[in-house]
Amino acid sequence: MLHTLTSPLDMIGRSKGELDTPALVVDLDAMERNIRLMADFLGDGPVKLRPHMKTHKTPQIALMQIRAGAAGVTCQKVSEAEAMVDGGVEDVLIANQIVGPVKIHRLMDLARRARVMVAVDNADNVADLSRAAVATGVTLGVLVEINHGMNRCGTEPGQPTLALARIVADAPGLRFLGLQAYEGHVVMLPDFEARKAAVEQALAIAMGSKALIEADGLPVPVFSGGGTGSYAITGRYPGVTELQAGSYVTMDVGYKRIGMPFECALTVLTTIVSRPRDGVIVGDSGLKVITPEFGMPDIVDLPGAKVIYLSEEHTKIEVSEPLPEVRVGSKIELIPSHGCTTFNLHDWVYMIRNDVIEHVWRVTARGRSQ
Ligand SMILES: Cc1ncc(COP(=O)(O)O)c(C=O)c1O
């Protein structure tokens, strides 16, 4: 039966095939299996999951991860952390530098409402955070971000990291809690043994600095890092206390290509809008709903068809077989090559079980880049 859509929420209880497109959909069973697989892997061991919410930007999914044992979430931006706390998350790490009076003010507001940790790599920034924390009357948890090989942010290992840890520990209103390090330069190495060697090399560097800080008399209760590609390595590495993997929850083609054991639960439902000539079909999902930086999306269950190009509103698909069942008006599903940036393009996510829409959730942190 045709529906006249007034709100995405009206779709609850209807079948996936009734959704207008493009639509972001998640297979709940597959996502729950991913959450369980990660929770079982970490078990009651010393490493707690602190999943990066930049993947899903949706508080309800964060709360499912927390109910399965996660300690809280990792965010990249203050505005993302606000969306999580507004949605019921009580413990957030902003694994990033928060700079400038506006953001620092918002960070302090947040610290009044939730347990907040933030990363630093600069003494001036530490002084700003300290002044604001004292003025607000909060104590802010701080991790020093160490550069253990990614060469993005972070203090250099050894003395520079120890020196900043000391500055944080001595700063009123701040509590030095430990180190943060994300091995983003190696999490996508295709060969597992090469990835393992590279991740362990990075972690060994960071643990050297942890030992140096402890030898200087400062406890380092937190070491937070790691991603989906390194979960099995960082999640078992002595001294690590938190794993920040995010993509595992809904996965994407990028991580599937390197053999991660999680299931692709995220797709963009797409309508075929044209079969203009032999060998080509065209869908209605383009760059404004699915991102290409890790390559073209895969197509679910359509052997002989391959996405070769995305323009703003079109999916150009090459077919090597006639595929008569794929008509103008048929719907197909695309698996994004990069889930995190694709989620960020959507206001709503449709949570599907056995083809029925069980929930419709607002992606409340989408576009939250400040
Ligand atoms: C600071 C930080 N932690 C963790 C992650 C892990 O993400 P993923 O699970 O997508 O590898 C990222 C990804 O960019 C990150 O920037």
The ligand as an SDF file (V2000), in Angstrom:
LIG
                    3D

 16 16  0  0  0  0  0  0  0  0999 V2000
   41.1620    8.9560   17.5420 C   0  0  0  0  0  0  0  0  0  0  0  0
   40.5600    7.7830   16.8320 C   0  0  0  0  0  0  0  0  0  0  0  0
   40.3110    6.6690   17.5530 N   0  0  0  0  0  0  0  0  0  0  0  0
   39.7890    5.5920   16.9910 C   0  0  0  0  0  0  0  0  0  0  0  0
   39.4650    5.5430   15.6560 C   0  0  0  0  0  0  0  0  0  0  0  0
   38.9500    4.2350   15.1780 C   0  0  0  0  0  0  0  0  0  0  0  0
   38.1040    4.1310   14.1840 O   0  0  0  0  0  0  0  0  0  0  0  0
   37.8430    2.8390   13.3150 P   0  0  0  0  0  0  0  0  0  0  0  0
   37.1920    1.8490   14.1610 O   0  0  0  0  0  0  0  0  0  0  0  0
   36.9790    3.3890   12.2760 O   0  0  0  0  0  0  0  0  0  0  0  0
   39.1490    2.3280   12.7940 O   0  0  0  0  0  0  0  0  0  0  0  0
   39.7150    6.6820   14.8530 C   0  0  0  0  0  0  0  0  0  0  0  0
   39.4130    6.6830   13.4180 C   0  0  0  0  0  0  0  0  0  0  0  0
   39.6420    7.5860   12.6770 O   0  0  0  0  0  0  0  0  0  0  0  0
   40.2710    7.8290   15.4770 C   0  0  0  0  0  0  0  0  0  0  0  0
   40.5410    8.9460   14.7790 O   0  0  0  0  0  0  0  0  0  0  0  0
  1  2  1  0
  2  3  1  0
  2 15  2  0
  3  4  2  0
  4  5  1  0
  5  6  1  0
  5 12  2  0
  6  7  1  0
  7  8  1  0
  8  9  2  0
  8 10  1  0
  8 11  1  0
 12 13  1  0
 12 15  1  0
 13 14  2  0
 15 16  1  0
M  END
$$$$
